[in-house]
């Protein structure tokens, strides 16, 4: 049974219900889960089963939990909970709905430098926050940078993050992804915050050029290049990159750690200066210093190739009239061979010339078609149906569409990327990718649903599902008529319109309010006075009468609750009230006198007293209740 079969559907700590697996990392598997206590979706990261038995891996996993729990920043994936369940090591994190920067680069190719600046600035802010708390990410790469739907960025997966104060040199482990590791990581040396800045520089390089600075057949060859090679300058690949942004990228990728940026705040400062003035140029001494004497891995310009022309010396010939017959014959033979070689060379040269001519004007275009340059048309304002059916567009473009509500007619293009009138090259074997935003028409007028008499937590879920970014405020009040935790009222009321981002007030019941009162002392009072006293204390009463030779009729003999006791209002108090002494019965002279009363058979059931007020021989019980 794999990890999915084992954990999906399982409830962790009676709180987190695992729904599905959404990713796998080096040490852990990430699941989508629901927190039943707060009724929200979360991400649960569980240590891999094959590593859970290893004490070192468990220690590192717990170290990660301690590290990320210290971080709280809008550009870092939040950690909600760091529980420690019996047989499962896991942490609970914010669930991000979006795509990775790697996926974004794969879809778009070269990013606009403004986009690259926007993403880099947010990652820098996240690293600045983490580094200020002594935490190094150690695995910065586009795969660990999430792009949220609103365009913001969140750095994820501090899977091998480690507290700087407890960091050790790990020469035995290949930490991070080899295409993004710093030279000191590749050497297995000491790692500090500047290693994250190098990895960020590689990410910037990839965003601006859609290429990695170093490629190789194996991880070892790539790691060696990080240590000893120099990449092509980004502008050699993409001349549209501003020089200032190129300089920031290459200083972040400086192989000499002492010449590299010292902190994320330094990069942020230069990024801000560049943002204010994109034409700025930075003078960084030592950027791209030669690594251990290695030569840059760049193509050598043809103008620098030395051309060596052979020096031809004219042979000194002996005059013909001075040659012997044998020498003359040999000379003629040499001349014939030379003439033949010259003829062959001339034929070869002619064939080469013909081939070059044919290649330049005919064969190259036939075998290797050249890229065609086109100008992006303005799609904004057109109907998408007509665009998608246009055969001319189909020759050059492929469309990726998203939909939004707008005032424009449904089906109309309201935005595009790239912008109109931009020149693009159509690959011979592909199409230009165009992102179009299509109007869905006017946004429907959403009204407040009827949430009365449902659990207020379910009401919050229903409001969240409206996707209106509502600010829901709840208030709890006592109410004896509405079940506890159920909604009493809402503002706006059911059926009234809702405003996106507006405030909704939900009032729900705490159940009836329990009020306490004190039991008064009613002993010795007349029944009327006792009833008035109990009613004044908001208590109910019941009267039990009995004969008493010592207490006057209608006077309270005793009560069942001790005076001074705190009880809930409307509690029943039983009063024992005197019915006076037993009245003697005159004996009939013709019948024998029975001092106790008439004989009642053992099996007989006494009849209850009638409403006219007849009493039992030994007293009657007459219940009375408060009005």
KEPA-205684 format. One record per residue (C-alpha): residue in three letters; x, y, z. Coordinates in Angstrom, 2 decimals. Example, Ala and Ser with C-alpha at 12.3 -4.5 7.8 and 13.67 -1.06 7.14 Angstrom:
BEGIN
PT   resn         u         v         w
PT    ALA     12.30     -4.50      7.80
PT    SER     13.67     -1.06      7.14
//
This chain:
BEGIN
PT   resn         u         v         w
PT    UNK      0.00      0.00      0.00
PT    UNK      1.48      3.37     -0.94
PT    UNK      1.41      6.58      1.03
PT    UNK     -1.80      7.74     -0.60
PT    UNK     -3.66      4.57      0.35
PT    UNK     -2.41      4.82      3.92
PT    UNK     -3.22      8.45      4.72
PT    UNK     -6.05      9.58      2.42
PT    UNK     -9.27      9.57      4.45
PT    UNK     -7.39      9.36      7.74
PT    UNK     -8.03     11.86     10.57
PT    UNK     -4.89     13.14     12.32
PT    UNK     -5.24     14.17     15.97
PT    UNK     -9.03     14.08     15.53
PT    UNK     -8.73     17.37     13.63
PT    UNK     -7.08     17.13     10.20
PT    UNK     -8.86     14.98      7.59
PT    UNK     -6.50     13.99      4.75
PT    UNK     -8.22     14.52      1.37
PT    UNK     -5.62     13.90     -1.34
PT    UNK     -1.89     13.86     -2.09
PT    UNK     -0.68     17.01     -3.86
PT    UNK      3.11     16.72     -3.90
PT    UNK      6.26     14.87     -2.88
PT    UNK      9.52     16.37     -1.63
PT    UNK     12.89     15.01     -0.63
PT    UNK     11.86     14.11      2.90
PT    UNK      8.09     14.43      3.04
PT    UNK      4.79     14.02      1.20
PT    UNK      2.33     16.94      1.06
PT    UNK     -1.41     16.35      1.34
PT    UNK     -4.47     18.53      0.96
PT    UNK     -6.51     18.29      4.19
PT    UNK     -9.44     19.89      6.00
PT    UNK     -9.14     21.32      9.49
PT    UNK    -12.43     20.40     11.16
PT    UNK    -11.87     22.73     14.08
PT    UNK    -11.62     25.88     11.92
PT    UNK    -13.37     24.42      8.86
PT    UNK    -10.70     25.39      6.33
PT    UNK     -8.45     23.66      3.80
PT    UNK     -4.79     23.29      4.73
PT    UNK     -1.65     21.54      3.51
PT    UNK     -0.29     18.73      5.71
PT    UNK      3.35     17.72      5.25
PT    UNK      4.08     14.18      6.51
PT    UNK      7.57     12.72      6.89
PT    UNK      8.10      9.83      4.46
PT    UNK      7.45      6.44      5.99
PT    UNK     10.83      5.00      4.93
PT    UNK     12.60      7.91      6.67
PT    UNK     10.44      8.09      9.80
PT    UNK     12.39      5.26     11.43
PT    UNK     15.71      7.09     10.99
PT    UNK     16.48      9.19     14.04
PT    UNK     18.56     11.67     11.99
PT    UNK     15.77     12.30      9.51
PT    UNK     13.24     12.70     12.32
PT    UNK     15.57     15.20     13.99
PT    UNK     15.93     17.18     10.77
PT    UNK     12.18     17.14     10.19
PT    UNK     11.51     18.49     13.68
PT    UNK     14.23     21.09     13.15
PT    UNK     12.40     22.21     10.01
PT    UNK      9.15     22.52     11.97
PT    UNK     10.83     24.70     14.58
PT    UNK     12.46     26.85     11.90
PT    UNK      9.41     27.59      9.75
PT    UNK      7.18     28.15     12.79
PT    UNK      9.33     31.21     13.54
PT    UNK      8.46     32.83     10.21
PT    UNK      5.48     35.08      9.59
PT    UNK      5.60     37.05      6.33
PT    UNK      3.17     37.61      3.43
PT    UNK      5.74     36.22      0.96
PT    UNK      6.36     33.00      2.92
PT    UNK      3.97     30.06      3.10
PT    UNK      2.50     30.25      6.63
PT    UNK      2.74     27.44      9.16
PT    UNK     -0.48     26.98     11.15
PT    UNK      0.36     24.12     13.46
PT    UNK      3.33     21.97     14.50
PT    UNK      1.65     18.96     16.16
PT    UNK      3.46     15.82     17.26
PT    UNK      1.27     12.74     16.81
PT    UNK      2.31      9.28     17.95
PT    UNK      3.35      7.48     14.78
PT    UNK      3.21     10.44     12.36
PT    UNK      5.60     13.39     12.10
PT    UNK      3.85     16.27     10.31
PT    UNK      3.32     20.00     10.10
PT    UNK      0.23     21.94      8.98
PT    UNK      0.73     24.79      6.49
PT    UNK     -1.15     27.30      4.40
PT    UNK     -2.67     25.75      1.26
PT    UNK     -1.58     27.78     -1.78
PT    UNK     -3.70     27.76     -4.93
PT    UNK     -1.48     28.76     -7.83
PT    UNK      1.43     27.56     -9.96
PT    UNK      5.16     27.41     -9.41
PT    UNK      7.49     29.93    -10.99
PT    UNK      9.07     27.01    -12.88
PT    UNK      5.71     26.18    -14.48
PT    UNK      5.21     29.86    -15.30
PT    UNK      8.63     30.10    -17.01
PT    UNK      7.96     26.87    -18.92
PT    UNK      4.70     28.31    -20.27
PT    UNK      5.91     31.83    -21.10
PT    UNK      9.58     31.34    -21.89
PT    UNK     11.50     34.61    -21.44
PT    UNK      9.73     36.81    -18.88
PT    UNK      9.33     40.52    -19.35
PT    UNK     12.00     42.23    -17.22
PT    UNK      9.27     44.05    -15.28
PT    UNK      7.73     40.70    -14.29
PT    UNK     11.16     39.40    -13.28
PT    UNK     11.72     42.53    -11.17
PT    UNK      8.30     42.09     -9.52
PT    UNK      8.91     38.42     -8.60
PT    UNK     12.53     38.99     -7.49
PT    UNK     11.56     41.83     -5.16
PT    UNK      9.02     39.67     -3.33
PT    UNK     11.42     36.73     -2.97
PT    UNK     14.06     39.13     -1.61
PT    UNK     11.63     40.38      1.02
PT    UNK     10.89     36.79      2.07
PT    UNK     14.61     35.97      2.34
PT    UNK     15.29     39.18      4.27
PT    UNK     12.66     38.15      6.83
PT    UNK     14.00     34.58      7.11
PT    UNK     17.67     35.62      7.30
PT    UNK     16.89     38.16     10.02
PT    UNK     15.70     35.22     12.13
PT    UNK     18.77     33.11     11.44
PT    UNK     17.10     30.81      8.92
PT    UNK     18.67     29.88      5.57
PT    UNK     16.42     28.32      2.94
PT    UNK     19.26     26.43      1.17
PT    UNK     17.00     25.36     -1.72
PT    UNK     15.87     28.52     -3.53
PT    UNK     14.67     27.53     -7.02
PT    UNK     11.62     28.28     -9.22
PT    UNK     10.02     25.00     -8.11
PT    UNK      9.78     26.37     -4.53
PT    UNK      8.40     29.81     -5.50
PT    UNK      4.60     29.87     -5.78
PT    UNK      2.72     32.46     -7.85
PT    UNK     -0.72     33.15     -6.37
PT    UNK     -3.69     34.19     -8.48
PT    UNK     -3.36     37.85     -7.41
PT    UNK      0.22     37.96     -8.76
PT    UNK      1.92     37.82     -5.37
PT    UNK      4.72     35.38     -4.63
PT    UNK      5.20     33.00     -1.70
PT    UNK      8.41     31.11     -0.98
PT    UNK      7.59     27.51     -0.06
PT    UNK      9.23     24.29      1.10
PT    UNK     11.77     25.07      3.74
PT    UNK     12.33     21.32      3.46
PT    UNK     16.04     21.55      4.21
PT    UNK     16.03     24.85      6.04
PT    UNK     18.09     24.81      9.19
PT    UNK     18.58     27.21     12.08
PT    UNK     21.79     29.08     11.41
PT    UNK     22.88     28.70     15.00
PT    UNK     22.71     24.89     14.76
PT    UNK     24.06     24.56     11.20
PT    UNK     26.72     21.96     10.45
PT    UNK     28.88     21.44      7.38
PT    UNK     27.21     18.65      5.39
PT    UNK     29.78     17.41      2.92
PT    UNK     28.13     14.01      2.71
PT    UNK     24.80     15.33      1.42
PT    UNK     23.89     16.87     -1.93
PT    UNK     21.63     19.61     -0.60
PT    UNK     19.51     21.71     -2.91
PT    UNK     19.02     21.34     -6.64
PT    UNK     22.27     21.20     -8.54
PT    UNK     21.33     23.82    -11.17
PT    UNK     20.77     26.45     -8.47
PT    UNK     23.32     25.62     -5.75
PT    UNK     26.06     28.07     -4.84
PT    UNK     29.76     27.24     -5.37
PT    UNK     30.24     26.81     -1.62
PT    UNK     27.33     24.34     -1.53
PT    UNK     28.83     22.45     -4.48
PT    UNK     32.13     22.21     -2.56
PT    UNK     30.33     20.99      0.58
PT    UNK     31.58     24.06      2.45
PT    UNK     30.04     26.31      5.08
PT    UNK     26.73     27.85      3.93
PT    UNK     25.27     31.19      5.03
PT    UNK     22.59     33.62      3.85
PT    UNK     24.68     34.61      0.81
PT    UNK     24.17     31.11     -0.61
PT    UNK     20.44     31.85     -0.91
PT    UNK     21.34     35.08     -2.77
PT    UNK     23.42     33.12     -5.31
PT    UNK     20.50     30.75     -5.93
PT    UNK     18.21     33.78     -6.33
PT    UNK     20.64     35.14     -8.94
PT    UNK     20.33     31.87    -10.91
PT    UNK     16.51     32.18    -10.71
PT    UNK     16.75     35.76    -12.04
PT    UNK     19.02     34.54    -14.86
PT    UNK     16.47     31.89    -15.82
PT    UNK     13.54     34.33    -15.74
PT    UNK     15.34     36.85    -17.97
PT    UNK     16.76     34.36    -20.50
PT    UNK     14.63     31.18    -20.10
PT    UNK     18.00     29.37    -19.92
PT    UNK     19.97     28.00    -17.00
PT    UNK     23.50     29.41    -16.67
PT    UNK     25.06     25.92    -16.57
PT    UNK     23.96     22.68    -18.18
PT    UNK     25.59     19.25    -18.13
PT    UNK     25.12     15.55    -18.62
PT    UNK     25.27     14.86    -14.89
PT    UNK     24.78     16.60    -11.56
PT    UNK     28.53     16.43    -10.93
PT    UNK     29.37     18.22    -14.19
PT    UNK     26.88     21.01    -13.42
PT    UNK     28.24     21.38     -9.86
PT    UNK     31.81     21.66    -11.23
PT    UNK     30.69     24.44    -13.58
PT    UNK     29.25     26.40    -10.64
PT    UNK     32.72     26.20     -9.07
PT    UNK     34.97     26.84    -12.06
PT    UNK     33.06     28.21    -15.10
PT    UNK     31.59     31.56    -16.12
PT    UNK     28.20     31.72    -17.83
PT    UNK     27.24     33.83    -20.82
PT    UNK     26.09     37.31    -19.89
PT    UNK     22.25     37.49    -19.93
PT    UNK     22.29     40.27    -22.56
PT    UNK     24.24     37.97    -24.91
PT    UNK     21.13     35.77    -24.90
PT    UNK     18.42     38.45    -24.58
PT    UNK     19.57     41.96    -25.62
PT    UNK     16.30     43.46    -24.29
PT    UNK     17.47     43.06    -20.68
PT    UNK     18.40     46.44    -19.13
PT    UNK     22.07     46.67    -18.20
PT    UNK     21.28     47.57    -14.60
PT    UNK     19.17     44.44    -14.04
PT    UNK     21.84     42.32    -15.72
PT    UNK     24.45     43.73    -13.33
PT    UNK     22.28     42.95    -10.27
PT    UNK     21.77     39.38    -11.53
PT    UNK     25.47     38.76    -12.12
PT    UNK     26.54     40.27     -8.80
PT    UNK     24.10     37.97     -7.02
PT    UNK     25.73     35.08     -8.97
PT    UNK     29.28     36.23     -8.11
PT    UNK     31.29     33.03     -7.41
PT    UNK     33.50     34.80     -4.85
PT    UNK     31.26     34.92     -1.78
PT    UNK     33.07     38.03     -0.52
PT    UNK     32.24     39.96     -3.71
PT    UNK     28.63     38.78     -3.77
PT    UNK     25.77     40.75     -2.22
PT    UNK     26.11     40.53      1.57
PT    UNK     22.36     40.52      2.32
PT    UNK     18.92     40.43      0.73
PT    UNK     18.42     44.02      1.86
PT    UNK     21.36     45.08     -0.35
PT    UNK     19.70     43.47     -3.37
PT    UNK     16.40     45.13     -2.46
PT    UNK     18.15     48.51     -2.35
PT    UNK     19.60     48.07     -5.85
PT    UNK     16.33     46.70     -7.20
PT    UNK     14.54     49.78     -5.88
PT    UNK     17.14     52.08     -7.46
PT    UNK     16.70     50.23    -10.75
PT    UNK     12.91     50.41    -10.50
PT    UNK     13.13     54.20    -10.10
PT    UNK     15.55     54.52    -13.03
PT    UNK     15.63     51.52    -15.42
PT    UNK     18.48     53.13    -17.38
PT    UNK     20.80     53.10    -14.37
PT    UNK     24.09     51.24    -14.67
PT    UNK     25.92     49.77    -11.67
PT    UNK     29.69     49.66    -11.47
PT    UNK     30.45     46.42     -9.65
PT    UNK     34.14     45.67     -9.41
PT    UNK     34.98     41.98     -9.46
PT    UNK     31.67     40.82    -10.90
PT    UNK     32.17     37.56    -12.75
PT    UNK     35.73     37.22    -11.52
PT    UNK     37.65     34.38    -13.17
PT    UNK     37.02     31.24    -11.18
PT    UNK     40.34     29.70    -10.18
PT    UNK     41.91     30.94    -13.39
PT    UNK     39.28     29.30    -15.61
PT    UNK     38.44     30.88    -18.93
PT    UNK     34.88     32.11    -19.58
PT    UNK     32.68     29.62    -21.37
PT    UNK     31.89     31.95    -24.27
PT    UNK     32.27     31.71    -28.01
PT    UNK     35.44     33.40    -29.26
PT    UNK     34.57     36.18    -31.77
PT    UNK     35.78     35.47    -35.24
PT    UNK     37.63     38.81    -35.33
PT    UNK     40.00     37.59    -32.63
PT    UNK     41.00     34.42    -34.45
PT    UNK     44.56     34.77    -35.62
PT    UNK     44.98     34.14    -39.26
PT    UNK     48.39     32.75    -40.31
PT    UNK     49.27     33.30    -43.91
PT    UNK     51.96     30.94    -45.24
PT    UNK     55.07     32.65    -46.55
PT    UNK     55.73     31.50    -50.09
PT    UNK     59.24     31.68    -51.32
PT    UNK     59.79     31.71    -55.03
PT    UNK     62.05     28.85    -56.07
PT    UNK     65.30     29.78    -57.65
PT    UNK     65.26     28.17    -61.03
PT    UNK     68.18     27.23    -63.11
PT    UNK     68.02     28.76    -66.58
PT    UNK     66.73     26.35    -69.16
PT    UNK     69.85     26.53    -71.28
PT    UNK     71.86     25.43    -68.27
PT    UNK     69.76     22.26    -67.59
PT    UNK     70.94     18.85    -68.57
PT    UNK     68.66     16.56    -70.56
PT    UNK     67.77     14.48    -67.50
PT    UNK     67.05     17.59    -65.43
PT    UNK     64.89     19.00    -68.22
PT    UNK     62.76     15.79    -68.38
PT    UNK     62.31     15.80    -64.62
PT    UNK     61.32     19.47    -64.69
PT    UNK     58.64     18.81    -67.30
PT    UNK     57.23     15.94    -65.28
PT    UNK     57.02     18.14    -62.18
PT    UNK     55.32     20.84    -64.21
PT    UNK     52.74     18.36    -65.55
PT    UNK     51.94     17.08    -62.07
PT    UNK     51.63     20.64    -60.76
PT    UNK     49.30     21.59    -63.62
PT    UNK     47.11     18.54    -62.91
PT    UNK     46.89     19.41    -59.21
PT    UNK     46.02     23.00    -60.05
PT    UNK     43.27     21.80    -62.37
PT    UNK     41.82     19.50    -59.72
PT    UNK     41.98     22.29    -57.13
PT    UNK     40.22     24.67    -59.52
PT    UNK     37.40     22.17    -60.11
PT    UNK     36.98     21.59    -56.36
PT    UNK     36.98     25.34    -55.70
PT    UNK     34.33     25.85    -58.39
PT    UNK     32.14     23.10    -56.89
PT    UNK     32.52     24.62    -53.42
PT    UNK     31.54     28.03    -54.81
PT    UNK     28.46     26.54    -56.48
PT    UNK     27.47     24.74    -53.27
PT    UNK     27.84     27.90    -51.19
PT    UNK     25.76     29.86    -53.68
PT    UNK     23.04     27.19    -53.75
PT    UNK     23.09     26.89    -49.95
PT    UNK     22.77     30.60    -49.40
PT    UNK     19.93     31.22    -51.81
PT    UNK     18.07     27.92    -52.04
PT    UNK     19.10     24.94    -49.91
PT    UNK     19.26     26.62    -46.48
PT    UNK     15.69     27.89    -46.72
PT    UNK     14.48     24.52    -47.93
PT    UNK     16.23     22.44    -45.27
PT    UNK     16.21     24.89    -42.38
PT    UNK     13.41     27.43    -42.71
PT    UNK     14.20     30.81    -41.21
PT    UNK     12.15     32.32    -38.44
PT    UNK      9.55     34.81    -39.55
PT    UNK      9.10     38.14    -37.76
PT    UNK      5.54     39.37    -37.19
PT    UNK      3.90     42.27    -35.36
PT    UNK      1.39     41.26    -32.68
PT    UNK     -2.07     42.54    -33.74
PT    UNK     -4.53     44.18    -31.38
PT    UNK     -6.94     41.50    -30.22
PT    UNK     -8.54     43.72    -27.57
PT    UNK    -12.08     44.64    -28.56
PT    UNK    -12.53     41.68    -30.92
PT    UNK    -14.84     38.75    -30.28
PT    UNK    -12.90     35.66    -29.31
PT    UNK    -15.01     33.43    -31.54
PT    UNK    -13.93     35.36    -34.63
PT    UNK    -10.29     35.33    -33.50
PT    UNK    -10.26     31.56    -32.96
PT    UNK    -11.80     30.93    -36.40
PT    UNK     -9.43     33.26    -38.28
PT    UNK     -7.08     31.10    -40.43
PT    UNK     -4.46     33.88    -40.62
PT    UNK     -4.18     33.97    -36.83
PT    UNK     -3.98     30.18    -36.71
PT    UNK     -0.77     30.28    -38.78
PT    UNK      1.15     32.33    -36.20
PT    UNK     -0.55     32.19    -32.81
PT    UNK     -1.82     29.84    -30.16
PT    UNK     -4.19     31.28    -27.56
PT    UNK     -4.47     30.77    -23.80
PT    UNK     -7.67     32.24    -22.42
PT    UNK     -9.00     33.28    -19.04
PT    UNK    -12.39     34.79    -18.24
PT    UNK    -13.34     37.78    -16.08
PT    UNK    -16.49     39.76    -15.39
PT    UNK    -16.50     43.19    -17.03
PT    UNK    -18.77     45.84    -18.49
PT    UNK    -17.87     44.66    -22.02
PT    UNK    -20.07     42.26    -23.96
PT    UNK    -19.58     38.62    -23.10
PT    UNK    -17.02     37.00    -25.39
PT    UNK    -15.08     40.23    -26.04
PT    UNK    -11.30     40.27    -25.52
PT    UNK    -10.54     42.81    -22.77
PT    UNK     -6.78     42.22    -22.28
PT    UNK     -3.88     40.51    -24.02
PT    UNK     -0.24     39.59    -23.40
PT    UNK      2.04     40.37    -25.27
PT    UNK      0.69     43.84    -25.89
PT    UNK     -0.28     44.95    -29.43
PT    UNK      2.32     46.22    -31.93
PT    UNK      5.15     44.23    -30.33
PT    UNK      7.50     42.48    -32.75
PT    UNK      7.91     38.76    -32.21
PT    UNK      9.68     35.96    -34.05
PT    UNK      7.53     33.05    -35.20
PT    UNK      9.53     29.84    -34.68
PT    UNK      9.72     27.66    -37.78
PT    UNK      8.41     24.71    -35.77
PT    UNK      6.00     26.45    -33.41
PT    UNK      3.58     29.30    -32.71
PT    UNK      3.62     32.47    -30.63
PT    UNK      1.69     32.05    -27.39
PT    UNK     -0.88     34.80    -26.73
PT    UNK     -2.73     35.16    -23.43
PT    UNK     -6.22     36.59    -23.85
PT    UNK     -8.64     37.70    -21.14
PT    UNK    -12.26     37.20    -22.24
PT    UNK    -15.20     39.14    -20.83
PT    UNK    -17.89     37.13    -19.04
PT    UNK    -20.23     40.11    -19.17
PT    UNK    -21.60     42.00    -16.19
PT    UNK    -20.99     40.42    -12.84
PT    UNK    -24.23     38.93    -11.49
PT    UNK    -25.88     40.71     -8.60
PT    UNK    -25.32     38.33     -5.72
PT    UNK    -27.72     38.55     -2.81
PT    UNK    -27.45     37.48      0.79
PT    UNK    -28.45     33.82      1.21
PT    UNK    -30.87     32.79      3.96
PT    UNK    -28.63     31.64      6.79
PT    UNK    -31.23     31.83      9.58
PT    UNK    -31.48     28.74     11.80
PT    UNK    -28.30     27.04     10.52
PT    UNK    -25.04     26.57     12.41
PT    UNK    -23.02     29.80     12.23
PT    UNK    -19.88     27.87     11.13
PT    UNK    -21.76     26.45      8.16
PT    UNK    -22.97     29.99      7.44
PT    UNK    -19.34     31.18      7.31
PT    UNK    -18.50     28.42      4.81
PT    UNK    -21.43     29.38      2.57
PT    UNK    -20.33     33.03      2.59
PT    UNK    -16.73     32.08      1.76
PT    UNK    -17.92     29.97     -1.18
PT    UNK    -19.47     33.08     -2.75
PT    UNK    -15.88     34.22     -3.61
PT    UNK    -16.71     37.84     -2.81
PT    UNK    -13.88     38.29     -0.27
PT    UNK    -16.45     39.23      2.37
PT    UNK    -15.40     40.40      5.84
PT    UNK    -17.64     38.26      8.07
PT    UNK    -18.10     39.50     11.63
PT    UNK    -19.89     37.26     14.15
PT    UNK    -21.65     38.12     17.42
PT    UNK    -22.99     35.68     20.00
PT    UNK    -26.03     36.57     22.17
PT    UNK    -28.25     34.68     24.61
PT    UNK    -31.55     33.57     23.13
PT    UNK    -33.89     31.03     24.66
PT    UNK    -35.89     30.60     21.44
PT    UNK    -33.00     29.68     19.07
PT    UNK    -30.81     26.59     19.34
PT    UNK    -27.27     27.19     20.58
PT    UNK    -24.76     28.08     17.76
PT    UNK    -27.57     28.66     15.25
PT    UNK    -27.90     31.96     13.34
PT    UNK    -30.49     34.41     14.69
PT    UNK    -30.09     37.21     12.13
PT    UNK    -27.78     38.63      9.45
PT    UNK    -26.94     42.07      8.09
PT    UNK    -27.60     42.35      5.17
PT    UNK    -30.86     40.44      5.57
PT    UNK    -31.62     37.45      3.32
PT    UNK    -32.26     38.55     -0.25
PT    UNK    -30.48     41.92      0.07
PT    UNK    -27.55     42.64     -2.32
PT    UNK    -23.95     41.84     -1.34
PT    UNK    -20.95     44.02     -2.12
PT    UNK    -17.61     42.44     -3.05
PT    UNK    -15.23     42.93     -0.14
PT    UNK    -18.06     44.23      2.05
PT    UNK    -18.86     43.47      5.70
PT    UNK    -21.46     40.88      6.74
PT    UNK    -22.67     40.66     10.33
PT    UNK    -23.86     37.26     11.61
PT    UNK    -25.57     37.04     15.01
PT    UNK    -25.92     33.56     16.48
PT    UNK    -27.42     32.11     19.68
PT    UNK    -25.65     31.11     22.88
PT    UNK    -28.86     29.41     24.05
PT    UNK    -30.95     30.56     27.01
PT    UNK    -29.20     32.70     29.60
PT    UNK    -28.93     30.96     32.98
PT    UNK    -29.76     33.32     35.87
PT    UNK    -29.18     32.44     39.52
PT    UNK    -31.13     33.47     42.63
PT    UNK    -31.06     32.79     46.35
PT    UNK    -33.52     30.55     48.27
PT    UNK    -35.30     32.69     50.91
PT    UNK    -36.28     31.48     54.40
PT    UNK    -40.06     30.91     54.44
PT    UNK    -40.35     28.89     57.67
PT    UNK    -42.89     30.42     60.11
PT    UNK    -44.48     32.61     57.48
PT    UNK    -48.08     32.34     56.48
PT    UNK    -48.65     30.59     53.17
PT    UNK    -49.59     33.87     51.48
PT    UNK    -46.46     35.64     52.73
PT    UNK    -44.27     32.69     51.73
PT    UNK    -45.69     32.65     48.20
PT    UNK    -45.09     36.38     47.81
PT    UNK    -41.49     35.96     49.03
PT    UNK    -40.77     33.07     46.62
PT    UNK    -42.25     34.99     43.70
PT    UNK    -40.09     37.95     44.60
PT    UNK    -37.03     35.68     44.28
PT    UNK    -38.39     34.33     40.93
PT    UNK    -38.90     30.83     42.27
PT    UNK    -41.77     28.41     41.75
PT    UNK    -43.45     26.63     44.65
PT    UNK    -45.44     23.56     45.58
PT    UNK    -47.55     23.23     48.75
PT    UNK    -47.77     20.03     50.78
PT    UNK    -50.19     20.16     53.71
PT    UNK    -50.03     18.13     56.88
PT    UNK    -51.66     18.29     60.30
PT    UNK    -49.63     19.76     63.11
PT    UNK    -50.69     20.07     66.74
PT    UNK    -48.08     22.79     67.33
PT    UNK    -48.20     24.99     64.20
PT    UNK    -51.18     27.16     63.35
PT    UNK    -53.11     26.41     60.21
PT    UNK    -51.75     27.88     56.90
PT    UNK    -48.34     28.55     58.46
PT    UNK    -45.18     27.11     56.80
PT    UNK    -43.73     24.31     58.87
PT    UNK    -40.61     23.71     56.72
PT    UNK    -39.20     23.84     53.14
PT    UNK    -37.17     21.31     51.11
PT    UNK    -34.36     23.71     50.00
PT    UNK    -31.95     25.21     52.52
PT    UNK    -32.31     28.99     52.85
PT    UNK    -29.37     30.90     51.32
PT    UNK    -28.65     28.27     48.64
PT    UNK    -27.93     29.60     45.10
PT    UNK    -30.23     28.01     42.50
PT    UNK    -31.45     28.77     38.97
PT    UNK    -34.48     31.00     38.61
PT    UNK    -37.82     29.13     38.30
PT    UNK    -36.54     26.33     40.55
PT    UNK    -39.38     24.56     42.44
PT    UNK    -39.45     24.98     46.27
PT    UNK    -41.70     22.57     48.22
PT    UNK    -43.40     24.16     51.25
PT    UNK    -44.73     22.00     54.12
PT    UNK    -47.80     23.93     55.36
PT    UNK    -49.76     23.21     58.54
PT    UNK    -53.39     22.10     58.22
PT    UNK    -53.95     22.49     61.95
PT    UNK    -54.43     19.66     64.48
PT    UNK    -56.38     16.50     63.64
PT    UNK    -60.11     17.02     64.35
PT    UNK    -61.57     14.37     66.75
PT    UNK    -64.34     12.09     65.46
PT    UNK    -67.44     11.69     67.70
PT    UNK    -68.14      7.96     68.29
PT    UNK    -71.54      6.51     67.45
PT    UNK    -73.02      5.05     70.65
PT    UNK    -74.34      2.09     68.72
PT    UNK    -70.98      1.31     67.08
PT    UNK    -67.77      0.41     68.83
PT    UNK    -65.36      3.32     69.05
PT    UNK    -62.38      3.11     66.70
PT    UNK    -59.85      5.71     67.84
PT    UNK    -57.72      5.61     64.69
PT    UNK    -60.28      5.78     61.95
PT    UNK    -62.16      3.55     59.58
PT    UNK    -60.55      0.28     58.59
PT    UNK    -59.13      0.23     55.08
PT    UNK    -58.54     -3.12     53.40
PT    UNK    -54.87     -3.82     52.56
PT    UNK    -55.65     -4.24     48.88
PT    UNK    -57.82     -1.16     48.63
PT    UNK    -56.55      1.94     46.84
PT    UNK    -57.43      5.18     48.62
PT    UNK    -59.59      7.54     46.62
PT    UNK    -58.05     11.00     46.04
PT    UNK    -59.73     13.96     47.69
PT    UNK    -62.45     15.62     45.66
PT    UNK    -62.20     19.14     44.42
PT    UNK    -64.79     20.22     46.99
PT    UNK    -62.03     20.19     49.61
PT    UNK    -62.69     16.88     51.45
PT    UNK    -59.62     15.75     53.39
PT    UNK    -58.00     12.47     54.17
PT    UNK    -58.32     11.36     57.77
PT    UNK    -54.60     11.86     58.28
PT    UNK    -54.08     14.95     56.15
PT    UNK    -54.24     15.81     52.43
PT    UNK    -51.63     16.81     49.78
PT    UNK    -52.85     19.77     47.77
PT    UNK    -50.38     20.83     45.02
PT    UNK    -50.35     24.49     44.03
PT    UNK    -48.12     26.12     41.44
PT    UNK    -46.96     29.56     40.70
PT    UNK    -48.93     31.46     38.19
//
